[in-house]
């Protein structure tokens, strides 16, 4: 569950950073740009979200605990 929340937070922050307002300030012959999207950060956050989603699939499909309980109950009924 934590990985899914982390994935949603990473995608949400990536969308927030990609839609940020761009502000240009020119003073003294220099141009300063504030709020420009950082494509490396956005890509990294999307990759992190993808890894989190892919890692939750094996965790949800893991049924080792349930299988052990069935084996134990079968052994008890046979004795």
Protein Blocks (a to p, Z undefined) as FASTA:
>chain_A
ZZmmmmmmmmmmmmmmmmpccddddeehiacdehiacfklmmmmmmmmmmmmmmmmmmmm
pcklmmmmmmmmmmmmmZZ
